Amino acid sequence: MSNNEPAPHLHLLSSFESGWNGLNLIYEIEPADEMPEIDLEHHFIIIAQNNFRASFMFNGSWQHIDYASGDVAIVPATQTFPRTLVDREVPLIELFLDPAMLACAAFDSVNPDRVELLPQLHLRDPLIQHMGLALKEELAAGGAGSRLYAESMAAALSVHLLRRYCAFPKEIKNYTGGLCKYQLRQVFDYIEEHKDGVLLAFLR
């Protein structure tokens, strides 16, 4: 392995092969190494499982943060994950939340196009911590209902992020079941695009 190649990451668990929708999880051993900056398509949540120091490159200088077990970092999908140096091998729970989940949670109370998840490089949030641990245990158990469990947790996590870490926090209406307005709009758009076929189906 050349000096420019990052050290391999040991993935102990990954939901990407389990058919989860809206939210995925990787439980890995992060090596003591430097990682290049990367653009992600999902909101990225890191939950430390041990103590370590991470150094982030911002505007040409390093910013050092000491993490304890249970500490959380949130990187929105709209932001590049910075060049990072980790000082020691450490286990991490990593959550990948589809931005559409946050938009769906926001639709009933605010314009989802105006919702902005703010980056949080270091915080304590026991709810996110315990959600990550619960999802990890569910994935490890490998039960048939893990997909439904993950989808329910994705909705709860989205509402929590909207309440606590968005640029324009609003009062969030209670969601009592069925499709939210964001999903209903997708259904109506589909019907409009395929109305001839839908009409024939009803006439049969």
Residue frames as a rotation matrix with the C-alpha (Angstrom) as fourth column:
MET 1
0.580 0.814 0.000 0.00
0.814 -0.580 0.000 0.00
0.000 0.000 -1.000 0.00
SER 2
-0.226 -0.668 0.709 1.41
0.616 -0.662 -0.427 3.40
0.755 0.340 0.561 -0.99
ASN 3
-0.803 -0.175 -0.570 1.76
0.577 -0.467 -0.670 6.27
-0.150 -0.867 0.476 1.44
ASN 4
-0.876 0.480 -0.046 -1.05
-0.471 -0.832 0.293 8.12
0.102 0.279 0.955 -0.37
GLU 5
-0.277 0.804 -0.527 -3.57
-0.044 0.537 0.842 5.33
0.960 0.256 -0.114 0.11
PRO 6
0.026 0.344 0.938 -5.75
-0.945 -0.298 0.136 5.44
0.326 -0.890 0.318 3.25
ALA 7
-0.904 -0.325 0.277 -5.54
-0.415 0.822 -0.390 2.51
-0.101 -0.468 -0.878 5.64
PRO 8
-0.568 0.729 -0.382 -8.29
0.094 0.518 0.850 -0.10
0.818 0.447 -0.363 5.20
HIS 9
-0.426 0.556 0.713 -11.43
-0.897 -0.365 -0.252 0.25
0.120 -0.747 0.654 7.31
LEU 10
-0.966 0.107 -0.237 -12.73
0.134 0.986 -0.103 -2.87
0.223 -0.131 -0.966 9.02
HIS 11
-0.315 0.934 0.167 -16.52
-0.820 -0.357 0.448 -2.95
0.478 0.004 0.878 8.66
LEU 12
-0.963 -0.012 0.268 -17.90
-0.185 0.754 -0.630 -5.16
-0.195 -0.657 -0.728 11.42
LEU 13
-0.205 0.948 0.242 -21.54
0.684 0.316 -0.658 -4.52
-0.700 0.031 -0.713 10.46
SER 14
-0.930 0.014 -0.366 -23.18
-0.242 -0.775 0.584 -2.87
-0.275 0.632 0.724 7.45
SER 15
-0.144 0.968 0.207 -26.87
0.103 0.222 -0.970 -2.49
-0.984 -0.118 -0.132 6.62
PHE 16
-0.219 0.059 -0.974 -26.27
-0.828 -0.539 0.153 -1.64
-0.516 0.840 0.167 2.97
GLU 17
-0.842 -0.057 -0.537 -26.69
-0.378 0.773 0.510 -5.32
0.386 0.632 -0.672 2.10
SER 18
-0.858 0.508 -0.079 -29.80
0.399 0.561 -0.725 -5.69
-0.324 -0.654 -0.684 4.29
GLY 19
-0.430 0.724 0.540 -32.26
0.731 -0.073 0.678 -3.67
0.530 0.686 -0.498 2.21
TRP 20
-0.172 0.353 -0.919 -32.73
0.776 -0.526 -0.348 -0.81
-0.607 -0.773 -0.184 4.66
ASN 21
-0.007 0.258 0.966 -34.43
0.807 -0.569 0.158 2.30
0.590 0.781 -0.204 3.23
GLY 22
0.743 0.381 0.550 -33.97
0.134 -0.890 0.435 5.90
0.655 -0.250 -0.713 4.33
LEU 23
0.561 -0.567 0.603 -31.33
-0.826 -0.346 0.444 5.10
-0.044 -0.747 -0.663 6.93
ASN 24
0.685 -0.423 -0.593 -28.23
0.126 0.871 -0.475 2.90
0.718 0.250 0.650 6.85
LEU 25
0.811 -0.406 0.421 -25.60
-0.528 -0.195 0.827 1.99
-0.253 -0.893 -0.373 9.41
ILE 26
0.411 -0.770 -0.488 -21.97
0.040 0.550 -0.834 0.97
0.911 0.323 0.257 9.35
TYR 27
0.916 -0.291 0.275 -20.17
-0.298 -0.035 0.954 -0.19
-0.268 -0.956 -0.118 12.47
GLU 28
0.713 -0.700 -0.052 -16.46
0.228 0.300 -0.926 -0.07
0.664 0.648 0.373 11.76
ILE 29
0.479 -0.714 -0.511 -12.99
0.675 -0.073 0.735 0.14
-0.562 -0.696 0.447 13.21
GLU 30
0.981 -0.153 0.119 -11.60
-0.052 -0.798 -0.600 3.49
0.187 0.582 -0.791 12.09
PRO 31
0.398 -0.900 -0.178 -7.82
0.881 0.429 -0.197 3.24
0.254 -0.079 0.964 11.59
ALA 32
0.441 -0.406 -0.800 -5.31
0.284 -0.783 0.553 5.74
-0.851 -0.471 -0.230 12.91
ASP 33
-0.413 -0.495 0.765 -4.76
0.870 0.033 0.491 7.47
-0.269 0.868 0.417 9.60
GLU 34
-0.616 0.191 -0.764 -5.47
-0.242 -0.969 -0.047 10.54
-0.750 0.156 0.643 7.50
MET 35
-0.137 0.675 0.725 -8.56
0.828 0.480 -0.290 10.58
-0.544 0.561 -0.625 5.26
PRO 36
-0.935 -0.187 0.301 -9.10
0.337 -0.731 0.594 12.88
0.109 0.657 0.746 2.28
GLU 37
-0.567 0.790 -0.232 -12.13
-0.502 -0.555 -0.663 15.15
-0.653 -0.260 0.711 2.06
ILE 38
-0.905 0.340 0.255 -15.21
0.425 0.727 0.540 13.55
-0.002 0.597 -0.802 0.55
ASP 39
-0.611 0.791 -0.023 -18.66
-0.782 -0.599 0.173 14.56
0.123 0.124 0.985 -0.69
LEU 40
-0.912 0.354 0.206 -21.50
0.239 0.869 -0.433 12.45
-0.332 -0.346 -0.877 0.69
GLU 41
-0.662 0.740 0.116 -25.03
-0.030 -0.181 0.983 12.03
0.749 0.648 0.142 -0.66
HIS 42
0.297 0.758 -0.581 -26.49
0.595 0.329 0.733 11.43
0.747 -0.563 -0.354 2.79
HIS 43
0.509 -0.124 0.852 -26.58
-0.693 -0.646 0.320 13.26
0.510 -0.753 -0.415 6.09
PHE 44
0.074 -0.664 -0.744 -23.69
0.176 0.743 -0.645 11.65
0.982 -0.084 0.172 7.97
ILE 45
0.649 0.186 0.737 -23.81
-0.672 -0.314 0.671 11.03
0.356 -0.931 -0.079 11.73
ILE 46
-0.144 -0.791 -0.595 -20.83
-0.039 0.605 -0.795 9.63
0.989 -0.091 -0.118 13.63
ILE 47
0.817 0.365 0.447 -21.16
-0.477 -0.008 0.879 8.16
0.324 -0.931 0.168 17.13
ALA 48
-0.197 -0.980 -0.007 -17.86
-0.736 0.153 -0.660 7.53
0.648 -0.125 -0.751 18.93
GLN 49
0.786 0.424 -0.449 -17.51
-0.088 0.797 0.598 4.20
0.612 -0.430 0.664 20.71
ASN 50
0.386 -0.705 -0.595 -14.27
0.921 0.259 0.292 5.10
-0.052 -0.660 0.749 22.46
ASN 51
0.669 -0.214 -0.712 -12.05
0.055 -0.941 0.335 8.10
-0.741 -0.263 -0.618 23.17
PHE 52
0.037 -0.721 0.692 -9.94
0.980 0.162 0.117 9.60
-0.196 0.674 0.713 20.36
ARG 53
-0.065 -0.103 -0.993 -8.75
-0.003 -0.995 0.104 12.86
-0.998 0.009 0.064 18.83
ALA 54
0.305 0.179 0.936 -9.79
0.928 0.165 -0.334 13.94
-0.214 0.970 -0.116 15.34
SER 55
-0.392 -0.461 -0.796 -8.09
0.156 -0.886 0.436 16.78
-0.907 0.047 0.419 13.48
PHE 56
0.467 0.661 0.588 -10.07
0.773 0.018 -0.634 18.49
-0.430 0.750 -0.503 10.70
MET 57
-0.689 -0.715 0.119 -8.55
0.657 -0.547 0.520 20.66
-0.306 0.436 0.846 7.98
PHE 58
0.550 0.835 0.034 -10.41
0.794 -0.509 -0.334 23.96
-0.261 0.211 -0.942 7.61
ASN 59
0.989 -0.091 0.116 -9.08
-0.034 -0.906 -0.422 26.84
0.143 0.414 -0.899 5.50
GLY 60
0.396 -0.914 -0.089 -5.55
-0.150 0.031 -0.988 25.49
0.906 0.405 -0.124 5.51
SER 61
-0.526 -0.577 0.624 -5.23
-0.727 -0.076 -0.682 24.85
0.442 -0.813 -0.380 9.26
TRP 62
-0.521 0.265 -0.811 -6.02
0.316 0.943 0.105 21.93
0.793 -0.201 -0.575 11.55
GLN 63
-0.060 0.561 0.825 -8.82
-0.873 -0.431 0.229 22.05
0.484 -0.707 0.516 14.11
HIS 64
-0.785 -0.340 -0.518 -8.42
-0.069 0.879 -0.472 19.45
0.616 -0.335 -0.713 16.88
ILE 65
0.147 0.868 0.474 -11.36
-0.877 -0.107 0.468 17.90
0.457 -0.484 0.746 18.73
ASP 66
-0.919 -0.387 0.074 -11.18
-0.364 0.761 -0.537 15.35
0.151 -0.520 -0.840 21.54
TYR 67
0.041 0.957 -0.286 -14.07
-0.678 0.237 0.695 12.87
0.734 0.166 0.659 21.48
ALA 68
-0.687 -0.105 0.719 -15.26
-0.641 0.553 -0.532 10.68
-0.342 -0.827 -0.447 24.32
SER 69
-0.924 0.379 0.050 -17.32
0.372 0.861 0.346 7.54
0.088 0.338 -0.937 23.97
GLY 70
-0.089 0.983 -0.163 -20.88
0.896 0.007 -0.444 8.51
-0.435 -0.186 -0.881 23.03
ASP 71
-0.303 -0.066 -0.951 -19.96
-0.116 -0.988 0.106 11.87
-0.946 0.142 0.291 21.47
VAL 72
0.338 0.592 0.732 -21.68
0.741 0.311 -0.594 12.69
-0.580 0.743 -0.334 18.19
ALA 73
-0.676 -0.415 -0.609 -20.78
-0.097 -0.769 0.632 14.56
-0.730 0.486 0.480 15.00
ILE 74
0.362 0.837 0.410 -23.27
0.532 0.176 -0.828 15.55
-0.766 0.518 -0.382 12.29
VAL 75
-0.738 -0.570 -0.362 -22.21
-0.038 -0.501 0.865 16.41
-0.674 0.652 0.348 8.73
PRO 76
0.305 0.929 -0.209 -25.04
-0.296 -0.116 -0.948 17.50
-0.905 0.351 0.239 6.37
ALA 77
0.307 -0.104 0.946 -25.22
0.753 0.634 -0.175 16.09
-0.582 0.766 0.273 2.86
THR 78
0.941 0.114 0.319 -24.73
0.295 -0.741 -0.603 19.64
0.168 0.662 -0.731 1.53
GLN 79
0.678 -0.722 0.137 -21.29
-0.712 -0.600 0.364 19.95
-0.180 -0.345 -0.921 3.14
THR 80
0.384 -0.659 -0.646 -18.01
-0.283 0.582 -0.762 18.33
0.879 0.476 0.037 2.14
PHE 81
0.973 -0.166 -0.162 -16.59
0.217 0.415 0.884 16.12
-0.080 -0.895 0.439 4.86
PRO 82
0.707 -0.704 -0.067 -13.20
-0.704 -0.693 -0.153 17.71
0.061 0.155 -0.986 5.54
ARG 83
0.123 -0.816 -0.565 -9.77
-0.130 0.551 -0.824 16.15
0.984 0.175 -0.039 5.36
THR 84
0.763 0.322 0.560 -9.43
-0.597 0.022 0.802 14.36
0.246 -0.947 0.208 8.69
LEU 85
-0.314 -0.865 -0.392 -6.66
-0.359 0.490 -0.794 12.83
0.879 -0.109 -0.465 10.79
VAL 86
0.821 0.564 0.086 -7.55
-0.341 0.363 0.867 10.30
0.458 -0.741 0.491 13.50
ASP 87
0.108 -0.898 0.426 -4.92
-0.945 -0.226 -0.237 9.78
0.310 -0.377 -0.873 16.19
ARG 88
-0.746 -0.345 0.570 -5.74
-0.541 0.812 -0.218 6.18
-0.388 -0.471 -0.793 17.15
GLU 89
-0.786 0.492 -0.376 -7.78
0.064 0.669 0.741 3.17
0.615 0.558 -0.557 16.09
VAL 90
-0.805 0.568 0.169 -11.35
-0.391 -0.295 -0.872 3.61
-0.446 -0.768 0.460 17.27
PRO 91
-0.652 0.676 0.342 -14.73
0.754 0.626 0.201 1.88
-0.078 0.389 -0.918 16.79
LEU 92
-0.852 0.407 -0.330 -17.43
-0.410 -0.910 -0.065 4.11
-0.327 0.080 0.942 15.28
ILE 93
-0.164 0.869 0.467 -21.13
0.766 0.410 -0.495 3.83
-0.622 0.277 -0.733 14.55
GLU 94
-0.915 -0.145 -0.376 -21.89
-0.123 -0.789 0.602 5.72
-0.384 0.597 0.705 11.34
LEU 95
-0.032 0.975 0.221 -25.45
0.552 0.201 -0.809 6.58
-0.833 0.096 -0.545 10.27
PHE 96
-0.978 -0.200 0.054 -26.35
0.140 -0.448 0.883 7.60
-0.152 0.871 0.466 6.72
LEU 97
-0.194 0.964 -0.180 -29.73
0.417 -0.085 -0.905 9.39
-0.888 -0.251 -0.386 6.58
ASP 98
-0.393 0.173 0.903 -31.41
0.908 -0.081 0.410 10.00
0.144 0.982 -0.126 3.24
PRO 99
-0.988 -0.002 -0.153 -32.09
0.032 -0.981 -0.190 13.79
-0.150 -0.193 0.970 2.92
ALA 100
-0.506 0.861 -0.045 -35.59
-0.189 -0.060 0.980 12.90
0.842 0.504 0.193 1.66
MET 101
-0.118 0.448 -0.886 -36.43
0.845 0.514 0.148 11.63
0.521 -0.732 -0.439 5.15
LEU 102
-0.661 -0.175 -0.730 -35.68
0.601 -0.707 -0.374 15.02
-0.450 -0.686 0.572 6.66
ALA 103
-0.936 0.348 -0.047 -37.66
-0.295 -0.707 0.643 16.74
0.190 0.616 0.765 3.90
CYS 104
-0.292 0.862 -0.413 -40.62
0.288 0.492 0.822 14.46
0.912 0.121 -0.392 4.60
ALA 105
-0.217 0.162 -0.963 -40.50
0.975 0.075 -0.207 15.28
0.038 -0.984 -0.174 8.31
ALA 106
-0.811 -0.213 -0.544 -40.40
0.304 -0.949 -0.082 18.99
-0.499 -0.233 0.835 7.52
PHE 107
-0.843 0.366 0.394 -43.14
0.337 -0.212 0.917 19.11
0.419 0.906 0.055 4.92
ASP 108
0.061 0.967 -0.249 -46.10
0.864 0.074 0.498 19.41
0.500 -0.246 -0.831 7.26
SER 109
0.493 0.130 -0.860 -44.68
0.749 -0.566 0.344 22.41
-0.442 -0.814 -0.376 9.12
VAL 110
0.150 -0.510 -0.847 -42.23
-0.276 -0.844 0.459 24.27
-0.949 0.165 -0.268 6.88
ASN 111
0.836 -0.010 -0.548 -41.13
-0.547 0.048 -0.836 24.47
0.035 0.999 0.035 3.28
PRO 112
0.791 -0.543 0.281 -38.70
0.350 0.779 0.520 21.52
-0.501 -0.313 0.807 3.02
ASP 113
0.507 -0.622 0.596 -36.62
0.669 -0.152 -0.728 23.44
0.543 0.768 0.339 0.47
ARG 114
0.432 -0.308 0.848 -35.79
-0.406 -0.906 -0.122 25.97
0.805 -0.292 -0.516 3.24
VAL 115
0.971 -0.080 0.225 -34.75
-0.172 0.422 0.890 23.41
-0.166 -0.903 0.396 5.84
GLU 116
0.338 -0.927 -0.163 -31.00
-0.424 0.005 -0.905 23.35
0.840 0.375 -0.392 6.40
LEU 117
0.903 -0.148 -0.404 -29.35
0.402 0.624 0.670 20.82
0.153 -0.767 0.623 8.66
LEU 118
0.700 -0.650 0.296 -26.48
-0.652 -0.750 -0.107 22.55
0.292 -0.118 -0.949 10.43
PRO 119
0.170 -0.721 -0.672 -23.09
0.083 0.690 -0.719 20.86
0.982 0.066 0.177 10.88
GLN 120
0.783 0.013 0.621 -22.25
-0.614 -0.140 0.777 19.79
0.097 -0.990 -0.102 14.43
LEU 121
0.122 -0.835 -0.536 -18.69
-0.458 0.432 -0.777 18.59
0.880 0.341 -0.330 14.79
HIS 122
-0.762 -0.434 -0.481 -18.89
0.218 0.526 -0.822 17.79
0.610 -0.731 -0.306 18.50
LEU 123
-0.205 0.735 0.647 -21.92
-0.835 -0.476 0.276 17.37
0.510 -0.484 0.711 20.73
ARG 124
-0.986 0.089 0.142 -23.53
-0.016 0.793 -0.609 15.18
-0.167 -0.603 -0.780 23.35
ASP 125
-0.241 0.950 -0.197 -26.93
-0.944 -0.182 0.274 13.89
0.225 0.252 0.941 22.34
PRO 126
-0.673 -0.078 0.735 -28.04
-0.465 0.818 -0.339 10.84
-0.575 -0.570 -0.587 24.33
LEU 127
0.415 0.895 0.165 -31.05
-0.373 0.332 -0.866 10.25
-0.830 0.298 0.471 22.06
ILE 128
0.602 -0.269 -0.752 -28.92
-0.763 0.082 -0.641 9.97
0.235 0.959 -0.156 18.90
GLN 129
-0.498 -0.847 0.184 -26.40
-0.859 0.454 -0.238 7.87
0.118 -0.276 -0.954 20.81
HIS 130
-0.462 0.370 0.806 -29.04
-0.337 0.767 -0.546 5.39
-0.821 -0.523 -0.229 21.95
MET 131
0.685 0.651 -0.327 -30.68
-0.527 0.132 -0.840 5.31
-0.504 0.747 0.433 18.51
GLY 132
0.184 -0.716 -0.673 -27.35
-0.900 0.152 -0.408 4.34
0.395 0.681 -0.617 17.01
LEU 133
-0.747 -0.469 0.471 -26.78
-0.643 0.689 -0.334 1.62
-0.168 -0.553 -0.816 19.60
ALA 134
0.010 0.846 0.534 -30.31
-0.346 0.504 -0.792 0.25
-0.938 -0.176 0.297 19.13
LEU 135
0.736 0.229 -0.636 -29.89
-0.664 0.062 -0.746 0.15
-0.132 0.971 0.198 15.35
LYS 136
-0.271 -0.918 -0.290 -26.53
-0.899 0.349 -0.263 -1.59
0.343 0.189 -0.920 15.72
GLU 137
-0.674 0.059 0.737 -28.07
-0.445 0.764 -0.468 -4.26
-0.590 -0.643 -0.488 17.96
GLU 138
0.433 0.899 0.068 -31.00
-0.402 0.260 -0.878 -4.71
-0.807 0.353 0.474 15.57
LEU 139
0.503 -0.328 -0.800 -28.63
-0.832 0.069 -0.551 -5.15
0.236 0.942 -0.238 12.63
ALA 140
-0.597 -0.792 0.132 -26.47
-0.791 0.553 -0.260 -7.60
0.133 -0.259 -0.957 14.58
ALA 141
-0.322 0.565 0.760 -29.55
-0.392 0.651 -0.650 -9.67
-0.862 -0.507 0.012 15.51
GLY 142
-0.944 -0.162 -0.286 -30.45
-0.318 0.232 0.919 -9.92
-0.083 0.959 -0.271 11.83
GLY 143
-0.458 0.843 0.281 -34.17
0.278 0.436 -0.856 -10.28
-0.844 -0.314 -0.434 12.40
ALA 144
-0.410 0.383 0.828 -36.71
0.912 0.154 0.380 -10.26
0.018 0.911 -0.413 9.60
GLY 145
0.642 0.766 0.005 -38.21
0.764 -0.641 0.079 -7.02
0.063 -0.047 -0.997 10.92
SER 146
-0.152 -0.786 -0.599 -34.97
0.755 -0.483 0.443 -5.02
-0.638 -0.385 0.667 10.93
ARG 147
-0.714 -0.095 0.694 -35.93
0.624 -0.537 0.568 -3.11
0.319 0.839 0.442 7.78
LEU 148
0.314 0.904 0.291 -39.21
0.516 -0.419 0.747 -1.87
0.797 -0.084 -0.598 9.29
TYR 149
0.554 -0.196 -0.809 -37.39
0.786 -0.196 0.586 -1.05
-0.273 -0.961 0.045 12.52
ALA 150
-0.527 -0.848 -0.060 -34.81
0.751 -0.498 0.434 1.03
-0.397 0.184 0.899 10.63
GLU 151
-0.461 0.427 0.778 -37.50
0.540 -0.561 0.628 2.89
0.704 0.709 0.028 8.67
SER 152
0.659 0.720 -0.217 -39.34
0.581 -0.304 0.755 3.78
0.478 -0.624 -0.619 11.90
MET 153
0.285 -0.654 -0.701 -36.08
0.775 -0.273 0.569 4.91
-0.564 -0.706 0.429 13.50
ALA 154
-0.646 -0.512 0.566 -35.26
0.758 -0.514 0.401 7.01
0.086 0.688 0.720 10.40
ALA 155
0.122 0.780 0.613 -38.54
0.476 -0.588 0.654 8.91
0.871 0.212 -0.443 10.81
ALA 156
0.832 0.178 -0.526 -37.92
0.555 -0.238 0.797 9.50
0.016 -0.955 -0.297 14.53
LEU 157
-0.111 -0.959 -0.261 -34.32
0.844 -0.229 0.486 10.59
-0.526 -0.166 0.834 13.91
SER 158
-0.474 -0.028 0.880 -35.46
0.721 -0.586 0.370 13.00
0.505 0.810 0.298 11.19
VAL 159
0.595 0.755 0.275 -37.94
0.394 -0.573 0.719 14.71
0.701 -0.319 -0.638 13.50
HIS 160
0.655 -0.422 -0.627 -35.30
0.648 -0.114 0.753 14.97
-0.389 -0.899 0.198 16.22
LEU 161
-0.451 -0.859 0.243 -32.79
0.857 -0.341 0.386 16.54
-0.249 0.382 0.890 13.82
LEU 162
-0.161 0.482 0.861 -35.45
0.595 -0.649 0.474 18.95
0.787 0.589 -0.182 12.59
ARG 163
0.826 0.538 -0.165 -36.28
0.426 -0.405 0.809 20.06
0.368 -0.739 -0.564 16.12
ARG 164
0.722 -0.556 -0.411 -32.71
0.422 -0.117 0.899 20.42
-0.548 -0.823 0.150 17.37
TYR 165
-0.149 -0.988 -0.030 -30.25
0.390 -0.086 0.917 21.02
-0.909 0.125 0.399 14.55
CYS 166
0.036 0.214 0.976 -31.92
0.997 -0.079 -0.019 22.79
0.073 0.974 -0.216 11.63
ALA 167
-0.839 -0.490 0.238 -31.41
0.499 -0.866 -0.026 26.40
0.219 0.097 0.971 10.59
PHE 168
-0.606 0.710 0.359 -35.11
-0.612 -0.705 0.359 27.29
0.508 -0.002 0.862 10.79
PRO 169
-0.919 0.266 -0.290 -36.56
0.376 0.812 -0.446 25.17
0.117 -0.519 -0.847 13.61
LYS 170
-0.452 0.861 0.232 -40.35
-0.673 -0.500 0.545 25.28
0.586 0.091 0.806 13.71
GLU 171
-0.256 0.483 0.837 -43.04
-0.725 0.477 -0.497 23.58
-0.639 -0.734 0.229 15.75
ILE 172
-0.875 -0.118 -0.469 -43.37
-0.417 0.677 0.607 20.13
0.246 0.726 -0.642 14.25
LYS 173
0.114 0.989 0.099 -46.85
-0.981 0.095 0.171 18.73
0.160 -0.117 0.980 13.88
ASN 174
-0.246 -0.129 0.961 -47.50
-0.510 0.860 -0.015 15.26
-0.824 -0.494 -0.277 15.22
TYR 175
-0.486 0.027 -0.874 -47.39
-0.815 0.348 0.464 12.54
0.316 0.937 -0.148 12.58
THR 176
-0.106 0.602 0.792 -50.22
-0.793 0.429 -0.432 10.08
-0.599 -0.674 0.432 13.15
GLY 177
-0.253 -0.043 0.966 -49.68
0.245 0.964 0.107 7.60
-0.936 0.264 -0.234 10.33
GLY 178
0.770 0.486 0.414 -50.22
0.475 -0.002 -0.880 7.23
-0.427 0.874 -0.232 6.62
LEU 179
0.018 -0.757 0.653 -48.23
0.964 -0.161 -0.213 9.12
0.266 0.634 0.726 4.01
CYS 180
-0.145 -0.117 -0.983 -46.91
0.479 -0.877 0.034 12.57
-0.866 -0.465 0.183 4.82
LYS 181
0.713 0.533 -0.455 -47.62
-0.070 -0.592 -0.803 15.38
-0.697 0.604 -0.386 2.37
TYR 182
-0.103 -0.842 -0.530 -44.18
-0.841 -0.211 0.499 15.05
-0.532 0.497 -0.686 0.78
GLN 183
-0.828 -0.176 0.532 -44.87
0.025 0.937 0.349 11.40
-0.560 0.302 -0.772 -0.06
LEU 184
0.159 0.963 0.219 -48.43
0.505 0.111 -0.856 12.19
-0.848 0.247 -0.468 -1.19
ARG 185
0.457 -0.045 -0.888 -47.06
-0.575 -0.777 -0.257 14.79
-0.678 0.628 -0.381 -3.61
GLN 186
-0.660 -0.741 -0.124 -44.81
-0.612 0.434 0.661 12.12
-0.436 0.513 -0.740 -5.10
VAL 187
-0.536 0.557 0.634 -47.85
0.491 0.817 -0.303 9.83
-0.687 0.149 -0.712 -5.53
PHE 188
0.515 0.790 -0.334 -49.87
0.207 -0.492 -0.846 12.60
-0.832 0.366 -0.417 -7.20
ASP 189
0.057 -0.584 -0.810 -46.97
-0.811 -0.500 0.304 13.47
-0.583 0.639 -0.502 -9.49
TYR 190
-0.856 -0.367 0.364 -46.71
-0.150 0.850 0.506 9.83
-0.495 0.378 -0.782 -10.51
ILE 191
-0.104 0.908 0.405 -50.45
0.626 0.376 -0.683 9.63
-0.773 0.183 -0.607 -11.22
GLU 192
0.544 0.295 -0.786 -50.28
-0.273 -0.823 -0.498 12.81
-0.794 0.485 -0.367 -13.30
GLU 193
-0.327 -0.777 -0.538 -47.38
-0.829 -0.037 0.558 11.46
-0.454 0.628 -0.632 -15.36
HIS 194
-0.997 -0.055 -0.050 -49.08
-0.070 0.909 0.412 8.09
0.023 0.414 -0.910 -15.87
LYS 195
-0.486 0.871 0.077 -52.73
-0.573 -0.251 -0.780 9.15
-0.660 -0.423 0.621 -15.82
ASP 196
-0.003 0.499 -0.867 -53.63
-0.958 0.248 0.146 7.32
0.287 0.830 0.477 -19.05
GLY 197
-0.543 -0.280 -0.792 -52.41
-0.153 0.960 -0.234 4.00
0.826 -0.006 -0.564 -17.66
VAL 198
-0.975 0.216 0.050 -54.05
-0.034 0.079 -0.996 4.63
-0.219 -0.973 -0.069 -14.29
LEU 199
-0.268 0.927 -0.263 -57.37
-0.879 -0.347 -0.327 5.44
-0.394 0.143 0.908 -15.96
LEU 200
-0.074 0.197 -0.978 -57.25
-0.704 0.684 0.191 2.22
0.707 0.702 0.088 -18.02
ALA 201
-0.872 -0.300 -0.387 -56.57
0.042 0.742 -0.670 0.24
0.488 -0.600 -0.634 -14.86
PHE 202
-0.764 0.637 0.103 -59.71
-0.299 -0.208 -0.931 1.63
-0.571 -0.743 0.349 -13.20
LEU 203
-0.066 0.782 -0.620 -61.85
-0.986 -0.148 -0.082 0.97
-0.155 0.606 0.780 -16.30
ARG 204
-0.618 -0.229 -0.752 -60.89
-0.467 0.877 0.116 -2.72
0.633 0.423 -0.648 -16.46
